[in-house]
Amino acid sequence: QVQLVESGGGLVQPGGSLRLSCAASGIIVSIYNMGWYRQAAGKERELVAATSGGSTNYGDSVKGRFTISRDNAKNTVYLEMNSLKLEDTAVYYCRAQSRLNSNIVHWGQGTQVTVSS
């Protein structure tokens, strides 16, 4: 059974930093396309960052502030978030997409990030 377990969310002031973790079981993250998405209240889910092989891509609103990385030995993907803004407040979800079959997609349960003064 595949599980993606996010952690690291919480309350942070504007300008602060957080690091989210996505611990995977049942899959090997090194052979999956891994990504972070977020959904703010009343808005659609959007791409934050993704990594596939050696490449990464980011949503325009987080470029230069967020960094996605993976630790294959720990089977974990991270999202380092710096210079957080009020508009970064959302539930952040980890996503895994099989490279062998793009129809196979797994989601985590999400972790809340709240940026507030």
DAGI-V226270 format. One record per residue. N is the residue number from 1. PSI is psi in radians with two decimals (NA if undefined). NEAR is the number of other C-alpha atoms within 10 Angstrom. Layout:
BEGIN
n=N psi=PSI near=NEAR
n=N psi=PSI near=NEAR
END
This chain:
BEGIN
n=1 psi=2.34 near=5
n=2 psi=2.33 near=13
n=3 psi=2.35 near=16
n=4 psi=2.04 near=23
n=5 psi=1.94 near=18
n=6 psi=2.62 near=23
n=7 psi=2.92 near=19
n=8 psi=-0.10 near=14
n=9 psi=2.99 near=18
n=10 psi=-2.87 near=14
n=11 psi=2.29 near=14
n=12 psi=2.63 near=18
n=13 psi=2.73 near=14
n=14 psi=2.42 near=17
n=15 psi=-0.17 near=14
n=16 psi=-3.06 near=14
n=17 psi=2.67 near=16
n=18 psi=2.69 near=18
n=19 psi=2.10 near=16
n=20 psi=2.56 near=22
n=21 psi=2.55 near=23
n=22 psi=1.80 near=26
n=23 psi=2.15 near=20
n=24 psi=2.50 near=20
n=25 psi=2.57 near=14
n=26 psi=-0.15 near=10
n=27 psi=2.89 near=16
n=28 psi=1.93 near=16
n=29 psi=-0.43 near=23
n=30 psi=-0.32 near=17
n=31 psi=0.26 near=15
n=32 psi=2.63 near=21
n=33 psi=2.12 near=19
n=34 psi=2.50 near=28
n=35 psi=2.83 near=26
n=36 psi=2.31 near=26
n=37 psi=2.85 near=19
n=38 psi=2.70 near=22
n=39 psi=2.00 near=19
n=40 psi=2.79 near=17
n=41 psi=2.22 near=9
n=42 psi=0.11 near=6
n=43 psi=2.87 near=9
n=44 psi=2.73 near=9
n=45 psi=2.41 near=15
n=46 psi=2.69 near=14
n=47 psi=2.33 near=20
n=48 psi=-0.93 near=25
n=49 psi=2.63 near=23
n=50 psi=2.66 near=23
n=51 psi=2.36 near=20
n=52 psi=1.97 near=16
n=53 psi=-2.15 near=11
n=54 psi=0.05 near=5
n=55 psi=2.68 near=8
n=56 psi=2.69 near=15
n=57 psi=2.69 near=15
n=58 psi=2.63 near=19
n=59 psi=2.59 near=13
n=60 psi=-0.60 near=10
n=61 psi=-0.22 near=12
n=62 psi=-0.06 near=18
n=63 psi=2.33 near=12
n=64 psi=-0.20 near=11
n=65 psi=-0.60 near=13
n=66 psi=2.62 near=20
n=67 psi=2.23 near=19
n=68 psi=2.47 near=22
n=69 psi=2.89 near=17
n=70 psi=2.56 near=18
n=71 psi=1.76 near=12
n=72 psi=-0.57 near=12
n=73 psi=-0.58 near=9
n=74 psi=-0.04 near=11
n=75 psi=0.77 near=16
n=76 psi=2.51 near=21
n=77 psi=2.50 near=26
n=78 psi=2.73 near=22
n=79 psi=1.90 near=23
n=80 psi=2.13 near=14
n=81 psi=2.09 near=19
n=82 psi=2.86 near=17
n=83 psi=0.85 near=15
n=84 psi=2.52 near=22
n=85 psi=2.83 near=17
n=86 psi=-0.67 near=14
n=87 psi=-0.04 near=12
n=88 psi=-0.11 near=21
n=89 psi=2.17 near=20
n=90 psi=3.00 near=21
n=91 psi=2.24 near=18
n=92 psi=2.28 near=27
n=93 psi=2.47 near=26
n=94 psi=2.45 near=30
n=95 psi=2.42 near=22
n=96 psi=2.22 near=26
n=97 psi=2.22 near=19
n=98 psi=2.36 near=17
n=99 psi=-0.36 near=15
n=100 psi=-0.54 near=9
n=101 psi=1.79 near=9
n=102 psi=-0.24 near=11
n=103 psi=-0.23 near=9
n=104 psi=1.90 near=11
n=105 psi=2.36 near=14
n=106 psi=2.53 near=15
n=107 psi=2.58 near=18
n=108 psi=3.12 near=19
n=109 psi=-0.23 near=14
n=110 psi=2.67 near=22
n=111 psi=2.38 near=21
n=112 psi=2.29 near=19
n=113 psi=2.15 near=21
n=114 psi=2.12 near=21
n=115 psi=2.02 near=20
n=116 psi=2.55 near=16
n=117 psi=NA near=9
END
